């Protein structure tokens, strides 16, 4: 049996999943229409069983009450979140100030060491440079 590509019309017509007769298609369409009509009739029956529809005035009142409830909830959230946000902001500022002080201390200590021991500092810098060059070269 020869292998065929799916480019030609003949190759597609030989696939069993793609062969649908006109009669079969009409039957499927009729079935689909019946199912849709049955669904519509069931929806109408359910709507009649539920009682009368809500008047536009009642719907508007419910919508307004929903909006007022949502606004109240947003205000409550805002009032509860404000102090918490301020507390975290204060903590973050304290940590930032502490970190800046530490870095300045390290910088001052480093400058003082270099001024007291310039030869050791130069050789240490050269050694670190060679080690880093050796590592990054590979």
N, CA, C and O atoms as a GROMACS GRO file, in nm:
protein
  552
    1UNK      N    1   0.085  -0.118   0.000
    1UNK     CA    2   0.000   0.000   0.000
    1UNK      C    3   0.089   0.123   0.000
    1UNK      O    4   0.183   0.133   0.079
    2UNK      N    5   0.059   0.216  -0.089
    2UNK     CA    6   0.140   0.336  -0.100
    2UNK      C    7   0.096   0.439   0.004
    2UNK      O    8  -0.022   0.448   0.039
    3UNK      N    9   0.193   0.514   0.051
    3UNK     CA   10   0.162   0.623   0.145
    3UNK      C   11   0.121   0.745   0.067
    3UNK      O   12   0.191   0.786  -0.026
    4UNK      N   13   0.009   0.805   0.103
    4UNK     CA   14  -0.039   0.924   0.033
    4UNK      C   15  -0.030   1.044   0.125
    4UNK      O   16  -0.048   1.033   0.247
    5UNK      N   17  -0.002   1.157   0.067
    5UNK     CA   18  -0.005   1.280   0.145
    5UNK      C   19  -0.149   1.329   0.153
    5UNK      O   20  -0.233   1.288   0.073
    6UNK      N   21  -0.176   1.413   0.247
    6UNK     CA   22  -0.311   1.462   0.267
    6UNK      C   23  -0.335   1.593   0.191
    6UNK      O   24  -0.420   1.673   0.231
    7UNK      N   25  -0.262   1.616   0.083
    7UNK     CA   26  -0.277   1.741   0.010
    7UNK      C   27  -0.386   1.733  -0.095
    7UNK      O   28  -0.461   1.829  -0.112
    8UNK      N   29  -0.399   1.622  -0.165
    8UNK     CA   30  -0.496   1.610  -0.272
    8UNK      C   31  -0.637   1.581  -0.222
    8UNK      O   32  -0.655   1.542  -0.107
    9UNK      N   33  -0.735   1.601  -0.309
    9UNK     CA   34  -0.875   1.576  -0.273
    9UNK      C   35  -0.900   1.428  -0.251
    9UNK      O   36  -0.981   1.389  -0.168
   10UNK      N   37  -0.830   1.347  -0.326
   10UNK     CA   38  -0.849   1.203  -0.315
   10UNK      C   39  -0.807   1.152  -0.178
   10UNK      O   40  -0.871   1.063  -0.122
   11UNK      N   41  -0.702   1.209  -0.124
   11UNK     CA   42  -0.655   1.163   0.007
   11UNK      C   43  -0.758   1.196   0.114
   11UNK      O   44  -0.779   1.115   0.205
   12UNK      N   45  -0.822   1.312   0.105
   12UNK     CA   46  -0.920   1.349   0.206
   12UNK      C   47  -1.048   1.267   0.192
   12UNK      O   48  -1.110   1.232   0.292
   13UNK      N   49  -1.087   1.236   0.070
   13UNK     CA   50  -1.211   1.162   0.052
   13UNK      C   51  -1.198   1.019   0.103
   13UNK      O   52  -1.300   0.955   0.129
   14UNK      N   53  -1.078   0.967   0.117
   14UNK     CA   54  -1.060   0.830   0.164
   14UNK      C   55  -1.058   0.821   0.316
   14UNK      O   56  -1.060   0.712   0.372
   15UNK      N   57  -1.054   0.936   0.384
   15UNK     CA   58  -1.058   0.932   0.530
   15UNK      C   59  -1.200   0.904   0.575
   15UNK      O   60  -1.291   0.975   0.534
   16UNK      N   61  -1.222   0.802   0.659
   16UNK     CA   62  -1.358   0.766   0.698
   16UNK      C   63  -1.427   0.873   0.783
   16UNK      O   64  -1.549   0.886   0.778
   17UNK      N   65  -1.352   0.949   0.860
   17UNK     CA   66  -1.414   1.048   0.948
   17UNK      C   67  -1.469   1.166   0.870
   17UNK      O   68  -1.558   1.236   0.920
   18UNK      N   69  -1.419   1.190   0.753
   18UNK     CA   70  -1.462   1.307   0.675
   18UNK      C   71  -1.574   1.276   0.578
   18UNK      O   72  -1.628   1.368   0.516
   19UNK      N   73  -1.611   1.149   0.562
   19UNK     CA   74  -1.718   1.114   0.470
   19UNK      C   75  -1.852   1.125   0.540
   19UNK      O   76  -1.883   1.044   0.627
   20UNK      N   77  -1.930   1.224   0.504
   20UNK     CA   78  -2.064   1.240   0.560
   20UNK      C   79  -2.159   1.254   0.442
   20UNK      O   80  -2.142   1.343   0.357
   21UNK      N   81  -2.255   1.170   0.436
   21UNK     CA   82  -2.348   1.177   0.325
   21UNK      C   83  -2.447   1.290   0.349
   21UNK      O   84  -2.462   1.338   0.462
   22UNK      N   85  -2.512   1.334   0.243
   22UNK     CA   86  -2.610   1.441   0.252
   22UNK      C   87  -2.727   1.396   0.340
   22UNK      O   88  -2.779   1.473   0.420
   23UNK      N   89  -2.766   1.273   0.324
   23UNK     CA   90  -2.877   1.222   0.403
   23UNK      C   91  -2.843   1.224   0.552
   23UNK      O   92  -2.927   1.261   0.635
   24UNK      N   93  -2.720   1.183   0.586
   24UNK     CA   94  -2.676   1.182   0.725
   24UNK      C   95  -2.671   1.324   0.780
   24UNK      O   96  -2.709   1.348   0.895
   25UNK      N   97  -2.626   1.418   0.701
   25UNK     CA   98  -2.618   1.557   0.746
   25UNK      C   99  -2.758   1.613   0.771
   25UNK      O  100  -2.779   1.684   0.869
   26UNK      N  101  -2.854   1.583   0.684
   26UNK     CA  102  -2.991   1.630   0.704
   26UNK      C  103  -3.050   1.570   0.832
   26UNK      O  104  -3.118   1.639   0.908
   27UNK      N  105  -3.023   1.442   0.855
   27UNK     CA  106  -3.073   1.376   0.975
   27UNK      C  107  -3.016   1.444   1.100
   27UNK      O  108  -3.089   1.469   1.196
   28UNK      N  109  -2.886   1.473   1.100
   28UNK     CA  110  -2.823   1.538   1.214
   28UNK      C  111  -2.881   1.678   1.236
   28UNK      O  112  -2.901   1.720   1.350
   29UNK      N  113  -2.908   1.748   1.128
   29UNK     CA  114  -2.965   1.883   1.138
   29UNK      C  115  -3.105   1.877   1.199
   29UNK      O  116  -3.138   1.959   1.285
   30UNK      N  117  -3.188   1.780   1.155
   30UNK     CA  118  -3.322   1.765   1.212
   30UNK      C  119  -3.315   1.733   1.360
   30UNK      O  120  -3.391   1.789   1.440
   31UNK      N  121  -3.226   1.644   1.399
   31UNK     CA  122  -3.210   1.608   1.539
   31UNK      C  123  -3.170   1.730   1.622
   31UNK      O  124  -3.221   1.752   1.732
   32UNK      N  125  -3.078   1.809   1.568
   32UNK     CA  126  -3.032   1.929   1.637
   32UNK      C  127  -3.148   2.026   1.656
   32UNK      O  128  -3.162   2.085   1.763
   33UNK      N  129  -3.231   2.043   1.553
   33UNK     CA  130  -3.347   2.134   1.564
   33UNK      C  131  -3.443   2.084   1.671
   33UNK      O  132  -3.494   2.164   1.750
   34UNK      N  133  -3.468   1.952   1.675
   34UNK     CA  134  -3.558   1.897   1.776
   34UNK      C  135  -3.506   1.922   1.917
   34UNK      O  136  -3.582   1.957   2.007
   35UNK      N  137  -3.378   1.903   1.936
   35UNK     CA  138  -3.319   1.924   2.068
   35UNK      C  139  -3.330   2.071   2.108
   35UNK      O  140  -3.361   2.101   2.223
   36UNK      N  141  -3.306   2.161   2.014
   36UNK     CA  142  -3.313   2.304   2.043
   36UNK      C  143  -3.456   2.345   2.078
   36UNK      O  144  -3.478   2.423   2.171
   37UNK      N  145  -3.554   2.293   2.003
   37UNK     CA  146  -3.694   2.326   2.032
   37UNK      C  147  -3.735   2.272   2.168
   37UNK      O  148  -3.806   2.340   2.243
   38UNK      N  149  -3.690   2.152   2.201
   38UNK     CA  150  -3.722   2.094   2.330
   38UNK      C  151  -3.662   2.180   2.443
   38UNK      O  152  -3.727   2.201   2.545
   39UNK      N  153  -3.539   2.229   2.423
   39UNK     CA  154  -3.475   2.314   2.522
   39UNK      C  155  -3.550   2.446   2.540
   39UNK      O  156  -3.565   2.494   2.652
   40UNK      N  157  -3.598   2.504   2.430
   40UNK     CA  158  -3.673   2.629   2.439
   40UNK      C  159  -3.804   2.609   2.513
   40UNK      O  160  -3.843   2.691   2.596
   41UNK      N  161  -3.872   2.499   2.483
   41UNK     CA  162  -4.000   2.475   2.551
   41UNK      C  163  -3.979   2.450   2.700
   41UNK      O  164  -4.061   2.493   2.782
   42UNK      N  165  -3.872   2.382   2.736
   42UNK     CA  166  -3.842   2.360   2.878
   42UNK      C  167  -3.808   2.491   2.947
   42UNK      O  168  -3.847   2.513   3.062
   43UNK      N  169  -3.737   2.579   2.877
   43UNK     CA  170  -3.702   2.709   2.936
   43UNK      C  171  -3.828   2.791   2.958
   43UNK      O  172  -3.841   2.859   3.060
   44UNK      N  173  -3.921   2.786   2.863
   44UNK     CA  174  -4.047   2.861   2.879
   44UNK      C  175  -4.128   2.806   2.997
   44UNK      O  176  -4.186   2.883   3.073
   45UNK      N  177  -4.133   2.672   3.012
   45UNK     CA  178  -4.205   2.613   3.124
   45UNK      C  179  -4.143   2.653   3.257
   45UNK      O  180  -4.214   2.685   3.353
   46UNK      N  181  -4.010   2.652   3.263
   46UNK     CA  182  -3.942   2.691   3.385
   46UNK      C  183  -3.969   2.837   3.419
   46UNK      O  184  -3.984   2.874   3.535
   47UNK      N  185  -3.975   2.919   3.317
   47UNK     CA  186  -4.000   3.062   3.339
   47UNK      C  187  -4.141   3.082   3.393
   47UNK      O  188  -4.163   3.168   3.478
   48UNK      N  189  -4.237   3.004   3.345
   48UNK     CA  190  -4.374   3.018   3.392
   48UNK      C  191  -4.387   2.968   3.536
   48UNK      O  192  -4.466   3.021   3.613
   49UNK      N  193  -4.310   2.866   3.571
   49UNK     CA  194  -4.315   2.812   3.706
   49UNK      C  195  -4.255   2.907   3.809
   49UNK      O  196  -4.289   2.899   3.927
   50UNK      N  197  -4.168   2.995   3.766
   50UNK     CA  198  -4.099   3.082   3.860
   50UNK      C  199  -4.187   3.196   3.908
   50UNK      O  200  -4.153   3.261   4.007
   51UNK      N  201  -4.294   3.222   3.846
   51UNK     CA  202  -4.381   3.330   3.887
   51UNK      C  203  -4.358   3.454   3.802
   51UNK      O  204  -4.290   3.449   3.699
   52UNK      N  205  -4.415   3.566   3.845
   52UNK     CA  206  -4.403   3.687   3.763
   52UNK      C  207  -4.260   3.740   3.764
   52UNK      O  208  -4.184   3.718   3.858
   53UNK      N  209  -4.227   3.810   3.658
   53UNK     CA  210  -4.094   3.869   3.645
   53UNK      C  211  -4.080   3.987   3.740
   53UNK      O  212  -4.181   4.043   3.783
   54UNK      N  213  -3.960   4.025   3.772
   54UNK     CA  214  -3.932   4.138   3.861
   54UNK      C  215  -3.956   4.267   3.785
   54UNK      O  216  -3.915   4.281   3.670
   55UNK      N  217  -4.023   4.360   3.849
   55UNK     CA  218  -4.050   4.488   3.782
   55UNK      C  219  -3.922   4.568   3.770
   55UNK      O  220  -3.828   4.547   3.847
   56UNK      N  221  -3.916   4.659   3.674
   56UNK     CA  222  -3.796   4.741   3.656
   56UNK      C  223  -3.763   4.824   3.780
   56UNK      O  224  -3.646   4.847   3.810
   57UNK      N  225  -3.867   4.869   3.852
   57UNK     CA  226  -3.843   4.950   3.971
   57UNK      C  227  -3.775   4.866   4.080
   57UNK      O  228  -3.683   4.912   4.148
   58UNK      N  229  -3.823   4.741   4.097
   58UNK     CA  230  -3.762   4.653   4.196
   58UNK      C  231  -3.617   4.619   4.158
   58UNK      O  232  -3.530   4.613   4.244
   59UNK      N  233  -3.594   4.598   4.030
   59UNK     CA  234  -3.460   4.568   3.983
   59UNK      C  235  -3.367   4.686   4.009
   59UNK      O  236  -3.252   4.668   4.050
   60UNK      N  237  -3.418   4.807   3.985
   60UNK     CA  238  -3.336   4.927   4.009
   60UNK      C  239  -3.305   4.943   4.158
   60UNK      O  240  -3.193   4.979   4.194
   61UNK      N  241  -3.404   4.915   4.244
   61UNK     CA  242  -3.381   4.926   4.388
   61UNK      C  243  -3.278   4.823   4.434
   61UNK      O  244  -3.192   4.855   4.517
   62UNK      N  245  -3.286   4.702   4.382
   62UNK     CA  246  -3.190   4.600   4.419
   62UNK      C  247  -3.050   4.637   4.372
   62UNK      O  248  -2.951   4.615   4.442
   63UNK      N  249  -3.042   4.693   4.253
   63UNK     CA  250  -2.911   4.735   4.200
   63UNK      C  251  -2.853   4.847   4.286
   63UNK      O  252  -2.734   4.845   4.317
   64UNK      N  253  -2.936   4.943   4.326
   64UNK     CA  254  -2.888   5.052   4.409
   64UNK      C  255  -2.842   5.002   4.546
   64UNK      O  256  -2.740   5.047   4.598
   65UNK      N  257  -2.916   4.907   4.604
   65UNK     CA  258  -2.875   4.853   4.733
   65UNK      C  259  -2.743   4.777   4.720
   65UNK      O  260  -2.659   4.779   4.810
   66UNK      N  261  -2.726   4.709   4.607
   66UNK     CA  262  -2.599   4.639   4.583
   66UNK      C  263  -2.482   4.736   4.572
   66UNK      O  264  -2.374   4.710   4.623
   67UNK      N  265  -2.506   4.848   4.504
   67UNK     CA  266  -2.402   4.949   4.489
   67UNK      C  267  -2.366   5.010   4.624
   67UNK      O  268  -2.248   5.028   4.655
   68UNK      N  269  -2.467   5.041   4.705
   68UNK     CA  270  -2.439   5.099   4.837
   68UNK      C  271  -2.365   5.000   4.926
   68UNK      O  272  -2.276   5.038   5.001
   69UNK      N  273  -2.402   4.873   4.920
   69UNK     CA  274  -2.331   4.771   4.997
   69UNK      C  275  -2.185   4.759   4.952
   69UNK      O  276  -2.095   4.744   5.034
   70UNK      N  277  -2.164   4.765   4.822
   70UNK     CA  278  -2.027   4.756   4.770
   70UNK      C  279  -1.945   4.877   4.813
   70UNK      O  280  -1.828   4.863   4.849
   71UNK      N  281  -2.005   4.996   4.810
   71UNK     CA  282  -1.933   5.116   4.853
   71UNK      C  283  -1.898   5.110   5.000
   71UNK      O  284  -1.788   5.147   5.041
   72UNK      N  285  -1.991   5.062   5.080
   72UNK     CA  286  -1.966   5.050   5.224
   72UNK      C  287  -1.854   4.950   5.251
   72UNK      O  288  -1.767   4.975   5.335
   73UNK      N  289  -1.855   4.839   5.179
   73UNK     CA  290  -1.749   4.740   5.196
   73UNK      C  291  -1.614   4.797   5.155
   73UNK      O  292  -1.512   4.770   5.219
   74UNK      N  293  -1.612   4.876   5.048
   74UNK     CA  294  -1.486   4.938   5.004
   74UNK      C  295  -1.435   5.037   5.107
   74UNK      O  296  -1.315   5.043   5.133
   75UNK      N  297  -1.525   5.114   5.166
   75UNK     CA  298  -1.485   5.209   5.271
   75UNK      C  299  -1.430   5.136   5.393
   75UNK      O  300  -1.329   5.177   5.450
   76UNK      N  301  -1.495   5.027   5.433
   76UNK     CA  302  -1.447   4.948   5.548
   76UNK      C  303  -1.307   4.893   5.520
   76UNK      O  304  -1.220   4.895   5.607
   77UNK      N  305  -1.288   4.844   5.399
   77UNK     CA  306  -1.158   4.790   5.362
   77UNK      C  307  -1.052   4.899   5.363
   77UNK      O  308  -0.941   4.878   5.412
   78UNK      N  309  -1.087   5.014   5.310
   78UNK     CA  310  -0.993   5.126   5.305
   78UNK      C  311  -0.955   5.170   5.447
   78UNK      O  312  -0.838   5.194   5.475
   79UNK      N  313  -1.052   5.179   5.535
   79UNK     CA  314  -1.024   5.223   5.671
   79UNK      C  315  -0.941   5.119   5.747
   79UNK      O  316  -0.861   5.155   5.833
   80UNK      N  317  -0.960   4.992   5.717
   80UNK     CA  318  -0.883   4.887   5.784
   80UNK      C  319  -0.742   4.877   5.725
   80UNK      O  320  -0.647   4.847   5.798
   81UNK      N  321  -0.727   4.901   5.598
   81UNK     CA  322  -0.597   4.885   5.532
   81UNK      C  323  -0.507   5.006   5.553
   81UNK      O  324  -0.385   4.992   5.546
   82UNK      N  325  -0.563   5.123   5.579
   82UNK     CA  326  -0.482   5.244   5.594
   82UNK      C  327  -0.380   5.234   5.706
   82UNK      O  328  -0.262   5.255   5.681
   83UNK      N  329  -0.420   5.204   5.830
   83UNK     CA  330  -0.322   5.193   5.939
   83UNK      C  331  -0.220   5.082   5.917
   83UNK      O  332  -0.103   5.096   5.952
   84UNK      N  333  -0.264   4.971   5.860
   84UNK     CA  334  -0.172   4.861   5.834
   84UNK      C  335  -0.066   4.902   5.732
   84UNK      O  336   0.052   4.870   5.749
   85UNK      N  337  -0.108   4.972   5.628
   85UNK     CA  338  -0.013   5.018   5.526
   85UNK      C  339   0.086   5.117   5.587
   85UNK      O  340   0.205   5.112   5.557
   86UNK      N  341   0.037   5.207   5.673
   86UNK     CA  342   0.126   5.302   5.738
   86UNK      C  343   0.228   5.232   5.827
   86UNK      O  344   0.345   5.270   5.832
   87UNK      N  345   0.182   5.127   5.898
   87UNK     CA  346   0.273   5.051   5.985
   87UNK      C  347   0.383   4.985   5.903
   87UNK      O  348   0.500   4.991   5.941
   88UNK      N  349   0.346   4.921   5.792
   88UNK     CA  350   0.447   4.855   5.707
   88UNK      C  351   0.540   4.956   5.644
   88UNK      O  352   0.658   4.928   5.625
   89UNK      N  353   0.490   5.072   5.609
   89UNK     CA  354   0.574   5.176   5.552
   89UNK      C  355   0.678   5.223   5.654
   89UNK      O  356   0.794   5.242   5.620
   90UNK      N  357   0.635   5.241   5.778
   90UNK     CA  358   0.729   5.279   5.884
   90UNK      C  359   0.836   5.174   5.906
   90UNK      O  360   0.954   5.208   5.923
   91UNK      N  361   0.797   5.047   5.905
   91UNK     CA  362   0.895   4.940   5.922
   91UNK      C  363   0.995   4.938   5.807
   91UNK      O  364   1.115   4.922   5.828
   92UNK      N  365   0.945   4.955   5.684
   92UNK     CA  366   1.033   4.953   5.567
   92UNK      C  367   1.132   5.069   5.572
   92UNK      O  368   1.249   5.051   5.540
   93UNK      N  369   1.087   5.187   5.612
   93UNK     CA  370   1.178   5.302   5.623
   93UNK      C  371   1.285   5.276   5.728
   93UNK      O  372   1.401   5.312   5.708
   94UNK      N  373   1.247   5.215   5.840
   94UNK     CA  374   1.345   5.183   5.944
   94UNK      C  375   1.450   5.086   5.895
   94UNK      O  376   1.569   5.105   5.920
   95UNK      N  377   1.407   4.982   5.824
   95UNK     CA  378   1.502   4.883   5.770
   95UNK      C  379   1.595   4.948   5.668
   95UNK      O  380   1.715   4.918   5.666
   96UNK      N  381   1.540   5.037   5.584
   96UNK     CA  382   1.621   5.104   5.483
   96UNK      C  383   1.727   5.192   5.549
   96UNK      O  384   1.843   5.191   5.507
   97UNK      N  385   1.690   5.265   5.652
   97UNK     CA  386   1.786   5.350   5.722
   97UNK      C  387   1.895   5.266   5.789
   97UNK      O  388   2.012   5.302   5.787
   98UNK      N  389   1.855   5.153   5.848
   98UNK     CA  390   1.952   5.064   5.912
   98UNK      C  391   2.051   5.008   5.810
   98UNK      O  392   2.171   5.003   5.836
   99UNK      N  393   2.001   4.968   5.694
   99UNK     CA  394   2.088   4.913   5.590
   99UNK      C  395   2.184   5.020   5.539
   99UNK      O  396   2.302   4.991   5.516
  100UNK      N  397   2.137   5.143   5.521
  100UNK     CA  398   2.226   5.252   5.475
  100UNK      C  399   2.335   5.279   5.578
  100UNK      O  400   2.451   5.301   5.540
  101UNK      N  401   2.301   5.278   5.706
  101UNK     CA  402   2.402   5.300   5.810
  101UNK      C  403   2.508   5.190   5.809
  101UNK      O  404   2.628   5.217   5.823
  102UNK      N  405   2.465   5.067   5.792
  102UNK     CA  406   2.561   4.956   5.789
  102UNK      C  407   2.655   4.966   5.670
  102UNK      O  408   2.775   4.945   5.683
  103UNK      N  409   2.600   4.999   5.553
  103UNK     CA  410   2.684   5.010   5.433
  103UNK      C  411   2.784   5.124   5.450
  103UNK      O  412   2.900   5.108   5.413
  104UNK      N  413   2.741   5.236   5.505
  104UNK     CA  414   2.834   5.346   5.529
  104UNK      C  415   2.943   5.305   5.628
  104UNK      O  416   3.059   5.343   5.612
  105UNK      N  417   2.906   5.226   5.729
  105UNK     CA  418   3.007   5.177   5.825
  105UNK      C  419   3.109   5.087   5.758
  105UNK      O  420   3.229   5.100   5.784
  106UNK      N  421   3.063   4.995   5.672
  106UNK     CA  422   3.156   4.908   5.600
  106UNK      C  423   3.248   4.990   5.510
  106UNK      O  424   3.367   4.962   5.500
  107UNK      N  425   3.192   5.090   5.446
  107UNK     CA  426   3.270   5.174   5.356
  107UNK      C  427   3.378   5.249   5.436
  107UNK      O  428   3.494   5.255   5.395
  108UNK      N  429   3.339   5.306   5.547
  108UNK     CA  430   3.435   5.379   5.630
  108UNK      C  431   3.544   5.286   5.683
  108UNK      O  432   3.662   5.323   5.683
  109UNK      N  433   3.506   5.166   5.727
  109UNK     CA  434   3.605   5.069   5.775
  109UNK      C  435   3.702   5.029   5.664
  109UNK      O  436   3.822   5.018   5.688
  110UNK      N  437   3.651   5.008   5.545
  110UNK     CA  438   3.735   4.973   5.431
  110UNK      C  439   3.833   5.083   5.396
  110UNK      O  440   3.951   5.056   5.371
  111UNK      N  441   3.787   5.207   5.392
  111UNK     CA  442   3.876   5.319   5.363
  111UNK      C  443   3.984   5.334   5.470
  111UNK      O  444   4.099   5.362   5.437
  112UNK      N  445   3.948   5.315   5.595
  112UNK     CA  446   4.044   5.326   5.704
  112UNK      C  447   4.149   5.215   5.692
  112UNK      O  448   4.267   5.242   5.714
  113UNK      N  449   4.110   5.092   5.658
  113UNK     CA  450   4.204   4.981   5.644
  113UNK      C  451   4.302   5.008   5.529
  113UNK      O  452   4.421   4.983   5.541
  114UNK      N  453   4.249   5.060   5.417
  114UNK     CA  454   4.335   5.087   5.303
  114UNK      C  455   4.435   5.198   5.337
  114UNK      O  456   4.550   5.190   5.293
  115UNK      N  457   4.396   5.298   5.412
  115UNK     CA  458   4.488   5.406   5.450
  115UNK      C  459   4.596   5.355   5.546
  115UNK      O  460   4.711   5.401   5.540
  116UNK      N  461   4.561   5.262   5.633
  116UNK     CA  462   4.659   5.209   5.728
  116UNK      C  463   4.751   5.106   5.665
  116UNK      O  464   4.868   5.098   5.701
  117UNK      N  465   4.700   5.024   5.570
  117UNK     CA  466   4.778   4.916   5.508
  117UNK      C  467   4.766   4.923   5.356
  117UNK      O  468   4.700   4.839   5.296
  118UNK      N  469   4.829   5.022   5.292
  118UNK     CA  470   4.814   5.034   5.146
  118UNK      C  471   4.874   4.917   5.068
  118UNK      O  472   4.817   4.875   4.968
  119UNK      N  473   4.987   4.864   5.112
  119UNK     CA  474   5.052   4.756   5.040
  119UNK      C  475   4.966   4.629   5.044
  119UNK      O  476   4.945   4.565   4.942
  120UNK      N  477   4.918   4.594   5.160
  120UNK     CA  478   4.832   4.476   5.173
  120UNK      C  479   4.706   4.492   5.088
  120UNK      O  480   4.659   4.396   5.027
  121UNK      N  481   4.652   4.613   5.085
  121UNK     CA  482   4.529   4.636   5.009
  121UNK      C  483   4.553   4.618   4.860
  121UNK      O  484   4.471   4.558   4.791
  122UNK      N  485   4.666   4.669   4.809
  122UNK     CA  486   4.696   4.656   4.666
  122UNK      C  487   4.717   4.510   4.630
  122UNK      O  488   4.661   4.462   4.531
  123UNK      N  489   4.798   4.437   4.710
  123UNK     CA  490   4.821   4.295   4.680
  123UNK      C  491   4.692   4.212   4.693
  123UNK      O  492   4.670   4.119   4.616
  124UNK      N  493   4.609   4.244   4.788
  124UNK     CA  494   4.482   4.173   4.802
  124UNK      C  495   4.394   4.198   4.680
  124UNK      O  496   4.329   4.106   4.630
  125UNK      N  497   4.391   4.321   4.632
  125UNK     CA  498   4.312   4.353   4.513
  125UNK      C  499   4.365   4.280   4.391
  125UNK      O  500   4.288   4.229   4.309
  126UNK      N  501   4.501   4.274   4.377
  126UNK     CA  502   4.560   4.200   4.265
  126UNK      C  503   4.525   4.052   4.273
  126UNK      O  504   4.489   3.991   4.172
  127UNK      N  505   4.535   3.994   4.391
  127UNK     CA  506   4.503   3.852   4.408
  127UNK      C  507   4.358   3.823   4.374
  127UNK      O  508   4.327   3.726   4.306
  128UNK      N  509   4.269   3.906   4.423
  128UNK     CA  510   4.126   3.888   4.393
  128UNK      C  511   4.101   3.903   4.243
  128UNK      O  512   4.021   3.829   4.186
  129UNK      N  513   4.169   3.997   4.180
  129UNK     CA  514   4.154   4.016   4.035
  129UNK      C  515   4.199   3.895   3.956
  129UNK      O  516   4.132   3.854   3.862
  130UNK      N  517   4.314   3.836   3.996
  130UNK     CA  518   4.362   3.716   3.926
  130UNK      C  519   4.266   3.600   3.945
  130UNK      O  520   4.237   3.527   3.849
  131UNK      N  521   4.218   3.582   4.063
  131UNK     CA  522   4.124   3.471   4.090
  131UNK      C  523   3.997   3.489   4.007
  131UNK      O  524   3.949   3.394   3.946
  132UNK      N  525   3.943   3.610   4.006
  132UNK     CA  526   3.821   3.634   3.927
  132UNK      C  527   3.846   3.616   3.778
  132UNK      O  528   3.762   3.560   3.707
  133UNK      N  529   3.963   3.663   3.729
  133UNK     CA  530   3.996   3.645   3.587
  133UNK      C  531   4.006   3.497   3.553
  133UNK      O  532   3.959   3.454   3.448
  134UNK      N  533   4.066   3.420   3.642
  134UNK     CA  534   4.082   3.277   3.620
  134UNK      C  535   3.946   3.207   3.617
  134UNK      O  536   3.923   3.119   3.535
  135UNK      N  537   3.856   3.248   3.707
  135UNK     CA  538   3.722   3.187   3.712
  135UNK      C  539   3.641   3.222   3.588
  135UNK      O  540   3.578   3.134   3.528
  136UNK      N  541   3.642   3.349   3.550
  136UNK     CA  542   3.557   3.391   3.437
  136UNK      C  543   3.616   3.352   3.302
  136UNK      O  544   3.545   3.353   3.201
  137UNK      N  545   3.742   3.318   3.299
  137UNK     CA  546   3.804   3.279   3.174
  137UNK      C  547   3.756   3.144   3.128
  137UNK      O  548   3.752   3.117   3.008
  138UNK      N  549   3.721   3.059   3.220
  138UNK     CA  550   3.677   2.923   3.185
  138UNK      C  551   3.536   2.921   3.152
  138UNK      O  552   3.482   2.816   3.121
   0.00000   0.00000   0.00000
